[in-house]
Amino acid sequence: MVDGTELKLSPAATTTVIDRLERAGLVTRAQDPANRRRVLVAPTDAAREVAEDIFEPVGRAGAKALSQFDSEQLALILDFLRTALQVHRAQTDQLAARQ
C-alpha cells in the first residue's frame, strides 16, 4: 500500500490525479473500511491490460538482451546496479535533507 505522501503531491493534486485515472477507467476508489477518512485506490483490469501491453514487450526484449551474459557477468551487473542505486538514494536523501 502506498501512502499519498509518497507521491510528493499536495492532497488536492493527488485527488485530481485519482479523479482523472478514475474517469479514464484505470482505477477504482473505495472507502477504507478500517478508516473512514482514507480512500483505497486500486487498478482496474483495463489498467492491468495497458501495463501488460507496455511492459511485456519490454520484459521480453530485456530478457533477450541479457541472454548474452553468463551468470557470473549478470551477478557483476547486478552488483553494479545495486551500488549505483545506493549512491543515488544517498544523494537524494542529502538533497531532501537540505529542503
Stockholm file with secondary structure:
# STOCKHOLM 1.0

chainA/1-99         MVDGTELKLSPAATTTVIDRLERAGLVTRAQDPANRRRVLVAPTDAAREVAEDIFEPVGRAGAKALSQFDSEQLALILDFLRTALQVHRAQTDQLAARQ
#=GR chainA/1-99 SS CCCGGGGTCCHHHHHHHHHHHHHTTSEEEEEETTEEEEEEEEECHHHHHHHHHHHHHHHHHHHHHHTTSCHHHHHHHHHHHHHHHHHHHHHHHHHHHHC
#=GC SS_cons        CCCGGGGTCCHHHHHHHHHHHHHTTSEEEEEETTEEEEEEEEECHHHHHHHHHHHHHHHHHHHHHHTTSCHHHHHHHHHHHHHHHHHHHHHHHHHHHHC
//
